[in-house]
Amino acid sequence: MNLLKFSKSKNDNLYYTLSIFMNLDVQRSLFVLYLLQLGITQGEIGILQSFLFFSCVALEIPSGLLADRYGRKLSLIIGFLGLSISGVGFLLFSSFIPFAIIFCLFGASIAMGSGSDRALLYDNLLAEHRTEQYPKILSRARAIGAISLGLSMLLGGVLQDTWSWDIVYIAFAASKLAGAFVVTLIPEIHPQPTLLIYDTKNCTDNHDTSGILNSLVTFYVSKKGAFLIPLFVGYALFELATVPLFIYGQPFFSMQGLEVPLIAGIYAAVEGISAIMFIAAGFVCSRYSLGLIAVTTTAIVALLLFTLSLNIGIITSVVSFLLIMSIPAIYETSYETYIHANIESPIRASCVSAANLVNSVIIGISYTVFGGLLDAYGFSLTLIIVAASCFIGLLGVSATLLLGGQKTFKKQ
C-alpha cells in the first residue's frame, strides 16, 4: 500500500514538473517589445499571432489523433522540440516573412502539446481510479505552471536588461529541450474504456488513426458530442476578450512610460495571482457549477475591461489588468473538468484537440481584429468592444448546460 501510494505521489510530482517546463517562458512578456524594436508594426504582430493560432488550427485534430494513436508523450516531445527550434529562429531573423514561418512553427508546436498533457493526466488518474482528484491536481499543476511562467517572465526581463535579447531566446530554447527530457520520465497508463458516453468499438477494435478519427466523428455527431460544441464556442468568445490583451498589454504599459523590467514584473505578478486563483479553483470547482462560475467570471471580467478602458491612472490600470488576466483561471479549470467528465479515454486527446480547434479559430481571428481595432480606434474603444463578446459567449455555455444533459463533475 505504501509503495502504491508512493508511486501515485511520484506520478503526480512528475506531472507538476511537466507543468513547470510547459509554462517556463522567459520571452512571453517581452516578445512584442522585441518585434517592435525590430521594426515590426502592431498590425503585423496581430497578423503573426493569427498565423500562430491558425497553424494551431491546422494541426489541432491531427495532433490529437497522433497523440491517441501513438501516445501523448510522443506528441508532447515533438511539441517541446518545435518550440526550441522556434526560439532559435527568433535569434536568426529580423523581418516579417521569416517571422511568419517561425510563428507558424510555434503554433504547430503548441498544437502538438495541446490537450495531450491533460489527457495524459486524466487517463493516468482513471487507470488508478482517482478521477475525482483531477480538479485538485489540475489546479495545483496550473498554479505551479503560473508561478513558473511568472518567475520566468521576470527572469526574462532581467536577462534582457542585464545582457541582451540573444540570451533571452537562448534560455527559452534550452528550457524547451529540458521539457522534452522531463516528458520521457512520466509514465503513460492506458485505462480500459468505461463506455461513459458512446460505443467505443471502433477505438478498441481498430487502433489505427482512421479508427480513432471515425470514433471522433461518431462522438461529435451524437447528441452528447454535438451539445459540447456550443460550450467550446462560448468559452472561446470569453477568451477572445482576454487572450489578445495579454500581448497587447506590453505596448500599452510601454506607452505609459514603464521600463522593460517593470513590465516584466507586472506579467510576473499576473502569474503569481493566477497561481492563487488556480489553487482556489480546486475548491471552487468541486462546489459550484460551471454555469454559476461562467456567469460570475464573465460579469467581473467585463466590468474590469470597462475600467481599464477608462485609463484613469497607472495604478488602476495595473490592478485591472492583473485581475483580468488571473480571475479566468477558475473558469478555465471548471470548463476543462466538465469536458473531461463527458469524453472517453480512447479519443480523449482528439476531443480536447477539437475543443482547442474551435478556440484557436476564434482567438486567431481575434488577434488580427484586435490589432486592427487598436490601429484604427485606440485602446479604450477596443476594450469596450471585446468586453461585449464576453456576454455573447454565455449563450453557448447556456446551450450546453441547459440542453445537452451531460454529466457534471461532483466531488466524491
C-alpha positions as CSV (number, residue, x, y, z in Angstrom):
1,M,0.0,0.0,0.0
2,N,2.8,2.4,0.9
3,L,4.6,1.6,-2.4
4,L,1.4,2.2,-4.3
5,K,0.8,5.5,-2.6
6,F,4.5,6.5,-3.3
7,S,4.1,5.6,-6.9
8,K,0.9,7.7,-7.2
9,S,2.6,10.6,-5.5
10,K,5.7,10.3,-7.8
11,N,3.5,10.4,-10.9
12,D,1.7,13.5,-9.6
13,N,5.0,15.2,-8.9
14,L,6.3,14.3,-12.4
15,Y,3.2,15.9,-13.8
16,Y,3.8,19.0,-11.7
17,T,7.3,19.1,-13.1
18,L,6.0,18.9,-16.6
19,S,3.7,21.8,-15.9
20,I,6.8,23.9,-14.9
21,F,8.6,23.3,-18.2
22,M,5.4,23.7,-20.3
23,N,4.9,27.1,-18.8
24,L,8.5,28.3,-18.4
25,D,8.7,31.1,-21.0
26,V,11.3,33.8,-20.5
27,Q,10.2,35.7,-23.7
28,R,6.5,35.7,-23.1
29,S,6.2,39.2,-21.6
30,L,8.8,40.8,-23.9
31,F,8.4,39.4,-27.4
32,V,6.1,42.1,-28.6
33,L,8.6,44.7,-27.5
34,Y,11.3,42.7,-29.2
35,L,9.4,42.6,-32.5
36,L,8.6,46.3,-32.3
37,Q,12.2,47.3,-31.9
38,L,13.0,45.2,-35.0
39,G,10.5,47.3,-36.9
40,I,7.5,45.0,-36.9
41,T,4.3,47.0,-36.5
42,Q,1.5,46.3,-34.1
43,G,-0.8,45.4,-37.0
44,E,1.8,43.0,-38.3
45,I,2.2,41.5,-34.8
46,G,-1.5,40.8,-34.8
47,I,-1.1,39.0,-38.2
48,L,1.8,37.0,-36.8
49,Q,-0.3,36.0,-33.8
50,S,-3.1,35.0,-36.2
51,F,-0.6,32.8,-38.1
52,L,0.3,31.2,-34.8
53,F,-3.3,30.4,-34.0
54,F,-4.2,29.3,-37.5
55,S,-1.3,26.9,-37.5
56,C,-2.7,25.6,-34.3
57,V,-6.0,25.1,-36.1
58,A,-4.4,23.2,-38.9
59,L,-2.7,20.7,-36.5
60,E,-5.2,20.5,-33.6
61,I,-7.1,17.5,-34.9
62,P,-4.1,15.7,-36.5
63,S,-2.1,16.2,-33.3
64,G,-4.9,14.8,-31.2
65,L,-5.2,11.8,-33.5
66,L,-1.4,11.3,-33.3
67,A,-1.5,11.5,-29.5
68,D,-4.3,9.0,-29.2
69,R,-2.7,6.6,-31.8
70,Y,1.0,6.8,-30.9
71,G,0.9,8.2,-27.4
72,R,0.5,11.5,-25.6
73,K,4.2,11.5,-24.6
74,L,5.4,11.5,-28.2
75,S,3.1,14.4,-29.1
76,L,4.4,16.4,-26.1
77,I,8.1,15.7,-27.0
78,I,7.5,16.8,-30.6
79,G,5.9,20.0,-29.3
80,F,8.8,20.8,-27.0
81,L,11.3,20.3,-29.8
82,G,9.4,22.5,-32.1
83,L,9.3,25.3,-29.6
84,S,13.0,25.1,-29.0
85,I,13.6,25.4,-32.8
86,S,11.3,28.4,-32.8
87,G,13.3,30.1,-30.1
88,V,16.5,29.7,-32.2
89,G,14.6,31.2,-35.1
90,F,13.9,34.4,-33.2
91,L,17.7,34.9,-33.0
92,L,18.4,34.4,-36.7
93,F,15.9,36.6,-38.4
94,S,14.6,40.2,-38.2
95,S,11.9,40.7,-40.9
96,F,8.2,39.9,-41.2
97,I,8.3,36.9,-43.7
98,P,10.7,34.7,-41.7
99,F,8.8,35.5,-38.5
100,A,5.6,34.4,-40.2
101,I,7.2,31.0,-40.7
102,I,8.5,31.0,-37.1
103,F,5.1,31.8,-35.7
104,C,3.6,29.0,-37.8
105,L,6.1,26.6,-36.4
106,F,5.4,28.0,-32.9
107,G,1.7,27.4,-33.3
108,A,2.2,23.9,-34.7
109,S,4.4,23.0,-31.7
110,I,1.7,24.3,-29.3
111,A,-0.9,22.2,-31.1
112,M,1.3,19.1,-30.6
113,G,1.2,19.5,-26.9
114,S,-2.4,20.9,-26.8
115,G,-4.6,18.7,-24.7
116,S,-2.0,15.9,-24.6
117,D,-0.8,16.8,-21.1
118,R,-4.4,16.9,-19.6
119,A,-5.3,13.7,-21.5
120,L,-2.2,12.0,-20.1
121,L,-3.1,13.2,-16.6
122,Y,-6.8,12.2,-16.7
123,D,-6.1,8.7,-18.1
124,N,-3.4,8.0,-15.6
125,L,-5.8,9.0,-12.9
126,L,-8.6,7.0,-14.5
127,A,-6.4,3.9,-14.5
128,E,-5.6,4.5,-10.8
129,H,-9.4,5.1,-10.0
130,R,-8.6,8.7,-8.9
131,T,-10.5,10.8,-11.4
132,E,-12.2,12.7,-8.5
133,Q,-8.8,14.2,-7.8
134,Y,-8.5,15.7,-11.3
135,P,-9.7,19.2,-10.5
136,K,-7.4,19.3,-7.4
137,I,-4.3,18.0,-9.3
138,L,-5.0,20.1,-12.4
139,S,-5.5,23.3,-10.3
140,R,-2.2,22.6,-8.5
141,A,-0.4,22.0,-11.7
142,R,-1.8,25.1,-13.2
143,A,-0.8,27.1,-10.1
144,I,2.7,25.7,-10.3
145,G,2.7,26.5,-14.0
146,A,1.6,30.0,-13.4
147,I,4.4,30.5,-10.8
148,S,6.9,29.1,-13.3
149,L,5.6,31.4,-16.0
150,G,5.6,34.4,-13.7
151,L,9.2,33.8,-12.5
152,S,10.5,33.0,-15.9
153,M,9.0,36.2,-17.4
154,L,10.6,38.2,-14.5
155,L,13.8,36.4,-15.3
156,G,13.4,37.3,-19.0
157,G,13.2,41.0,-18.1
158,V,16.4,40.7,-16.0
159,L,18.2,38.8,-18.7
160,Q,17.3,41.3,-21.4
161,D,18.2,44.3,-19.1
162,T,21.5,42.8,-17.9
163,W,22.7,41.0,-21.0
164,S,20.8,41.0,-24.3
165,W,17.8,39.8,-26.3
166,D,20.0,36.9,-27.6
167,I,20.4,35.5,-24.0
168,V,16.6,35.6,-23.6
169,Y,16.0,33.4,-26.6
170,I,18.9,31.1,-25.9
171,A,17.4,30.5,-22.4
172,F,13.9,29.9,-24.0
173,A,15.2,27.3,-26.4
174,A,17.2,25.5,-23.7
175,S,14.2,25.3,-21.4
176,K,12.1,23.6,-24.0
177,L,14.8,21.0,-24.6
178,A,14.8,20.3,-20.9
179,G,11.0,19.9,-21.0
180,A,11.3,17.2,-23.7
181,F,13.5,15.3,-21.3
182,V,11.1,15.6,-18.5
183,V,8.3,14.0,-20.6
184,T,10.4,10.9,-21.1
185,L,10.2,10.3,-17.3
186,I,6.4,10.3,-17.0
187,P,4.5,7.0,-17.2
188,E,1.7,6.6,-19.7
189,I,-1.0,4.3,-18.4
190,H,-3.8,3.2,-20.8
191,P,-7.1,2.5,-18.9
192,Q,-9.8,0.3,-20.3
193,P,-12.7,2.2,-21.9
194,T,-15.5,3.0,-19.4
195,L,-18.3,3.3,-22.0
196,L,-19.3,6.6,-20.4
197,I,-20.9,8.1,-23.5
198,Y,-20.9,6.0,-26.6
199,D,-19.9,2.7,-28.1
200,T,-16.1,2.6,-28.3
201,K,-15.9,-0.4,-30.5
202,N,-14.1,1.5,-33.2
203,C,-11.5,2.6,-30.8
204,T,-10.9,-0.7,-29.1
205,D,-11.0,-3.0,-32.1
206,N,-9.3,-0.6,-34.6
207,H,-6.3,1.2,-33.1
208,D,-5.2,2.9,-36.3
209,T,-5.6,6.6,-36.9
210,S,-8.7,6.1,-39.2
211,G,-10.4,4.1,-36.4
212,I,-9.8,6.9,-33.9
213,L,-11.0,9.5,-36.5
214,N,-14.2,7.6,-37.1
215,S,-14.9,7.3,-33.4
216,L,-14.2,11.1,-33.0
217,V,-16.7,11.9,-35.8
218,T,-19.2,9.4,-34.4
219,F,-19.0,11.2,-31.0
220,Y,-19.4,14.7,-32.3
221,V,-22.5,13.8,-34.4
222,S,-24.1,12.2,-31.4
223,K,-26.2,14.3,-29.1
224,K,-23.6,14.1,-26.3
225,G,-20.8,15.4,-28.5
226,A,-22.8,17.9,-30.5
227,F,-24.0,19.7,-27.4
228,L,-20.4,20.3,-26.3
229,I,-19.7,22.4,-29.3
230,P,-21.7,25.5,-28.1
231,L,-19.7,25.3,-24.9
232,F,-16.5,25.4,-26.9
233,V,-17.6,28.4,-28.8
234,G,-18.9,30.2,-25.7
235,Y,-15.7,29.7,-23.8
236,A,-13.7,30.9,-26.8
237,L,-15.7,34.1,-27.0
238,F,-14.8,34.7,-23.4
239,E,-11.2,34.1,-24.1
240,L,-11.4,36.4,-27.1
241,A,-11.7,39.3,-24.6
242,T,-8.7,38.3,-22.5
243,V,-6.1,36.4,-24.5
244,P,-5.1,39.1,-27.1
245,L,-5.0,41.7,-24.3
246,F,-2.2,39.6,-22.7
247,I,0.3,40.5,-25.5
248,Y,-1.1,44.0,-26.3
249,G,-0.7,44.9,-22.7
250,Q,3.0,45.1,-23.3
251,P,3.0,48.1,-25.7
252,F,0.1,49.6,-23.6
253,F,2.3,49.7,-20.5
254,S,5.3,50.8,-22.5
255,M,3.3,53.8,-23.8
256,Q,2.6,54.6,-20.1
257,G,6.3,55.1,-19.6
258,L,7.1,51.9,-17.8
259,E,10.5,50.3,-18.4
260,V,11.0,46.7,-19.6
261,P,11.9,45.2,-16.2
262,L,8.8,46.8,-14.6
263,I,6.6,45.5,-17.4
264,A,8.1,42.0,-16.9
265,G,7.3,42.4,-13.2
266,I,3.7,43.1,-14.0
267,Y,3.4,40.0,-16.0
268,A,5.2,38.0,-13.3
269,A,2.6,39.3,-10.9
270,V,-0.2,38.2,-13.2
271,E,1.1,34.6,-13.0
272,G,1.6,34.9,-9.2
273,I,-2.0,35.9,-8.7
274,S,-3.1,33.3,-11.3
275,A,-1.4,30.7,-9.1
276,I,-3.5,31.7,-6.2
277,M,-6.6,31.6,-8.4
278,F,-5.7,28.1,-9.7
279,I,-5.3,26.8,-6.1
280,A,-8.7,28.3,-5.3
281,A,-10.2,26.7,-8.4
282,G,-9.8,23.2,-7.0
283,F,-12.1,24.2,-4.1
284,V,-14.5,26.3,-6.1
285,C,-15.0,23.9,-9.0
286,S,-15.8,21.0,-6.7
287,R,-18.6,23.0,-5.0
288,Y,-20.1,25.3,-7.7
289,S,-21.5,24.6,-11.1
290,L,-19.8,25.6,-14.4
291,G,-22.9,27.8,-15.2
292,L,-22.5,29.8,-12.0
293,I,-18.7,30.2,-12.4
294,A,-19.2,31.2,-16.1
295,V,-21.7,33.9,-15.3
296,T,-19.8,35.3,-12.3
297,T,-16.4,35.3,-14.1
298,T,-17.9,36.9,-17.2
299,A,-19.5,39.8,-15.3
300,I,-16.4,40.5,-13.3
301,V,-14.0,40.5,-16.3
302,A,-16.4,42.7,-18.4
303,L,-16.5,45.3,-15.6
304,L,-12.7,45.2,-15.3
305,L,-12.3,45.6,-19.1
306,F,-14.5,48.7,-19.0
307,T,-12.5,50.1,-16.0
308,L,-9.2,49.5,-17.9
309,S,-10.7,51.3,-21.0
310,L,-11.1,54.5,-18.9
311,N,-7.3,54.7,-18.4
312,I,-7.8,56.7,-15.2
313,G,-4.4,56.1,-13.8
314,I,-1.4,53.7,-14.0
315,I,-2.2,52.0,-10.6
316,T,-5.9,51.4,-11.5
317,S,-4.8,50.1,-15.0
318,V,-2.2,47.7,-13.5
319,V,-4.7,46.4,-10.9
320,S,-7.4,45.9,-13.5
321,F,-5.0,44.2,-15.9
322,L,-3.8,41.8,-13.1
323,L,-7.3,40.7,-12.2
324,I,-8.5,40.4,-15.9
325,M,-5.6,38.1,-16.5
326,S,-5.9,35.9,-13.4
327,I,-9.6,35.5,-12.5
328,P,-10.3,33.4,-15.6
329,A,-8.2,30.6,-14.0
330,I,-11.2,29.4,-12.1
331,Y,-13.4,29.4,-15.2
332,E,-10.8,27.5,-17.2
333,T,-10.5,24.8,-14.5
334,S,-14.2,24.3,-14.3
335,Y,-14.5,24.2,-18.2
336,E,-11.8,21.6,-18.6
337,T,-13.1,19.4,-15.8
338,Y,-16.6,19.5,-17.4
339,I,-15.2,18.4,-20.8
340,H,-13.1,15.5,-19.4
341,A,-16.1,14.2,-17.5
342,N,-18.0,13.9,-20.8
343,I,-15.5,12.3,-23.2
344,E,-14.0,8.9,-23.5
345,S,-10.4,7.8,-22.9
346,P,-9.6,6.3,-26.4
347,I,-10.4,9.6,-28.1
348,R,-9.6,12.0,-25.1
349,A,-6.7,13.9,-26.7
350,S,-8.6,14.1,-30.0
351,C,-11.7,15.5,-28.3
352,V,-9.7,18.1,-26.4
353,S,-8.0,19.0,-29.6
354,A,-11.4,19.6,-31.2
355,A,-12.2,22.0,-28.4
356,N,-8.9,23.7,-28.8
357,L,-9.5,23.9,-32.6
358,V,-12.7,25.9,-32.0
359,N,-10.8,28.1,-29.5
360,S,-7.9,28.6,-31.9
361,V,-10.1,29.7,-34.8
362,I,-11.9,32.3,-32.8
363,I,-8.8,33.6,-31.0
364,G,-6.8,33.5,-34.2
365,I,-9.3,35.8,-35.8
366,S,-9.4,38.0,-32.7
367,Y,-5.7,38.8,-32.8
368,T,-6.0,40.3,-36.3
369,V,-9.2,42.1,-35.4
370,F,-7.8,43.3,-32.0
371,G,-4.6,44.7,-33.7
372,G,-6.7,46.3,-36.4
373,L,-9.0,48.0,-33.9
374,L,-6.1,49.2,-31.9
375,D,-4.5,50.9,-35.0
376,A,-7.9,52.4,-36.1
377,Y,-9.7,53.3,-32.8
378,G,-7.2,53.1,-30.0
379,F,-7.1,51.0,-26.8
380,S,-10.2,52.3,-25.0
381,L,-12.8,51.6,-27.6
382,T,-11.2,48.3,-28.5
383,L,-11.6,47.1,-24.8
384,I,-15.3,48.1,-24.8
385,I,-15.9,46.1,-27.9
386,V,-14.3,42.9,-26.7
387,A,-16.0,43.2,-23.3
388,A,-19.3,42.8,-25.1
389,S,-18.1,39.5,-26.6
390,C,-17.8,38.0,-23.1
391,F,-21.6,38.1,-22.6
392,I,-22.2,36.7,-26.1
393,G,-20.2,33.7,-25.0
394,L,-22.6,32.9,-22.2
395,L,-25.2,31.9,-24.8
396,G,-23.1,29.0,-25.9
397,V,-22.4,27.9,-22.4
398,S,-26.1,28.1,-21.5
399,A,-27.0,26.0,-24.6
400,T,-24.7,23.1,-23.5
401,L,-25.7,23.2,-19.8
402,L,-29.5,23.5,-20.4
403,L,-30.0,21.3,-23.5
404,G,-27.0,18.9,-23.6
405,G,-27.7,16.9,-20.5
406,Q,-24.1,15.9,-19.9
407,K,-22.5,14.6,-16.8
408,T,-21.3,17.2,-14.4
409,F,-18.4,16.7,-12.0
410,K,-19.2,16.0,-8.4
411,K,-16.8,15.7,-5.6
412,Q,-16.5,12.1,-4.4
